[in-house]
Amino acid sequence: MASPATPNTMDPDHYNTYISHMRQQQYPMLSGPSPETIYLDHAAATPAARLLLDRFHSSMLGSLYGNPHSASPSSMNSSQMVERVRQRVLRFFGAETGEFDVVFVANATAGGKLVAEGLREGEGFGYVYHADSHTSLVGVREVAKDSRCVGDEGVEAWLRELEEGELEEGEGGEGRMLFSWPAQSNMNGRRLPMEWCGRVRETARKGGREVFTLLDAAGLVSTSPLDLSDADAAPDFTILSFYKIFGFPDLGAVIVKKSAAHIFDRRKFFGGGTVDMVACMGEQWHAKKSGELHDRLEDGTLPVHSILALDAALDTHDELFGSLERVSRHTAMLAKELHDGLTALKYANERAVCKVHKHAASTYGKRKTQGPIVAFNLLDAHGDWVSNSEVEKLATIHNIHLRTGGVCNPGGIASALDLAPWEIKENFSAGHRCGSEDDVLNGKPTGVVRVSLGAMSTMGDVERFLEFVQEFFVCKVPPEPAPMPCPVRGPQQRLYVESLTVYPIKSCGGMRVPCGTSWEIRSEGLAWDREWCVVHQGAGKALSQKQYPRMALLRPHLDFKSGMLRLTFAGGGNEISVPLSRNPALYTEPLKPRNASVCGDSIETLTYSSPTIADFLTLALDVPCTLARFNSTSSTLRHSKVHLKPAHQPDPSIPRPLMLSNESPILIITRSSLNRLNETIKSHGGKAAHPSVFRANIVLAESSPGFEQPWAEDEWSSVKFGGEGPRLEVLGGCRRCQMVCVDQESAERDREPFSTLAKTRRVGGRVLFGVHAALVEGRGKDVRVGEWVEAVGKADGEDGTSVQ
Ligand SMILES: *Cc1c(COP(=O)(O)O)cnc(C)c1O
């Protein structure tokens, strides 16, 4: 009778089908809600299978595991299990018990640290690390006597110098050395040569030097086998994290070649677990454990339950996937499709959509040189970089999980993006604002988009991701030419104020200014706008609807009769209120304002001390938080940092102070642009956007409905209210993120209007809707709903002469 197909024997198509079905059973978290989850961040963490967790539960419940190292049955049960799993780990990597030992640590980084500290406490060491290293390996340089970062050619040059004994003082001229490199780059998935191990050992012998090798296998082993069966060609130290292979447990290991174990002989620290006997009173004497290496290095109680889970993980992985070899073939096939798909995308003008950051030495489909990760940047049809934060925002609303930015790989990023150290420093000092929106600086991206595949990824994931890039970045709906109504467009556009809204508490609901009520405009915006914010009790950060959509359900009301700000929560509960006047007794440590942060800026706020307020907000948002008020007496007013369009440079000498709003004092949208946007959304079957999602202060509408001029605001330089009213200068377009998808009534998220905006309103890498504005004339004057407004176009010149 033919034996049933096991995962190991299936052909690629069958295997992919098998994984898709198995995944529904075993990985319910990947089926997710709608829109369906597309998880492409396996290089960061991969999920754990149901079977693994079930097994772990049954072994926890089925047997008693005590603290190891004593004689009770439960303790011995643990000791035996731990030693058994240790041996399994060695077998998993083909390593001989006689040659290697496994030391359990928290994660790969902790493993590298252990090795570095062992060497440092000896006689110190010179450090050479490959430029593709994860930050985990870069930090080792700080405890070395000297260090050097090398690329492939640098490795060859260093090996030559080592062989010929030409190393000088300050480049590892004497004493021990440590050479480290990642088996697979966590940035672009490049698999680096394993041969370096044997070559370094051989060269060191010839040069009469003591050089140790440290291999970071954390990236590689998540989707590839690692074979340590040839001890002569194996690294002295191999570090890895098991959660990257199995999703669980959160545990790491260093696999130590016993011939290199003596680097730990001078280790000074000891603690429970690594000491046999200690005298403390009077004489300070101790006898360190002398047994196996792991006994000497595993300080404190072992992570027994994690090791037990590792046992279950090893069983499960075999059963569900066959072997790491099978996983490797499957993911290599998917990665090749993904890479080929992305590089094939072209604009109508033949320009490439994607710049993939592949290393010259690697080829997708050749598993020895390339793992299942693709790092890239997108370009627009003119060849300009698309901001990664834009990619991330769109991915987020489509439930696509990917990583953007520096991905913990400084050397890899610098060479992929051709960034010199000074540029990196400059980018750093340019700051990290609101999710680093400005991620294209000086014409270069500051980070990459990384998509990475794992054992349970499928061809479906790859296809859906390619469709996503195609849909949102390649075939955008062409911006419709605005049908020009009869040329009534005179020198000035005639509009009126349809609504005015203030947002007393940043990121919470708005309060519509009632018809007939006059409202003061100040240089920092509409009176009472963003005076308060909700701050995290621990971090002090101002909370935003982007992370906490339920903030939309917090509805503030300015009650001038009673002099109170009242706050209700649409999700239920009672109401709280705070006086509009500033009473110092209400705040915690009134003399010491706290710094909250808004969009990366530090802001002085006064935090309310009332537990009732904190409880109300904490219950509503399900995060420990409370209310704070902007300390307007402080001198730390922030200033607007709206990105000005080069064609239009408002006078920089006019200060534009900000309260707690993100970018500018006042946000304006127009009804006709909103109508146009909604027509487009509806024509694709989407849900029209309510004006409230844009959280504008002022909605302007055309006076004659037949003559709507959508997107006219793109060309405005200023707007003037009434005859003698205030004049606002238009600073530039408002950059949008997925927050516009939060329904302000229900706090639920949708894909629209951001999906359509991203397709139709991406201007220079930014998705724009509405304009920022600031007061330039008529301080302290009022505006009201229904009032006439004149918009002056950019081309009109200062005196408001003709447009066309
Ligand atoms: C993930 C990763 C690390 C870090 O692993 P930790 O578990 O965070 O210590 C190091 N190197 C590479 C190549 C990785 O992929």
The ligand as an SDF file (V2000), in Angstrom:
LIG
                    3D

 15 15  0  0  0  0  0  0  0  0999 V2000
   15.4050   38.8970   14.7890 C   0  0  0  0  0  0  0  0  0  0  0  0
   16.8300   38.9440   14.5660 C   0  0  0  0  0  0  0  0  0  0  0  0
   17.7060   39.2370   15.6120 C   0  0  0  0  0  0  0  0  0  0  0  0
   17.2520   39.6170   16.9940 C   0  0  0  0  0  0  0  0  0  0  0  0
   16.6090   38.6110   17.6610 O   0  0  0  0  0  0  0  0  0  0  0  0
   16.1050   38.8790   19.1470 P   0  0  0  0  0  0  0  0  0  0  0  0
   15.1960   37.7490   19.4060 O   0  0  0  0  0  0  0  0  0  0  0  0
   15.4310   40.1930   19.1480 O   0  0  0  0  0  0  0  0  0  0  0  0
   17.2930   38.8900   20.0190 O   0  0  0  0  0  0  0  0  0  0  0  0
   19.0400   39.2600   15.3390 C   0  0  0  0  0  0  0  0  0  0  0  0
   19.4990   39.0020   14.1140 N   0  0  0  0  0  0  0  0  0  0  0  0
   18.6990   38.7000   13.0850 C   0  0  0  0  0  0  0  0  0  0  0  0
   19.2850   38.4160   11.7290 C   0  0  0  0  0  0  0  0  0  0  0  0
   17.3320   38.6580   13.2740 C   0  0  0  0  0  0  0  0  0  0  0  0
   16.5280   38.3740   12.2480 O   0  0  0  0  0  0  0  0  0  0  0  0
  1  2  1  0
  2  3  1  0
  2 14  2  0
  3  4  1  0
  3 10  2  0
  4  5  1  0
  5  6  1  0
  6  7  2  0
  6  8  1  0
  6  9  1  0
 10 11  1  0
 11 12  2  0
 12 13  1  0
 12 14  1  0
 14 15  1  0
M  END
$$$$
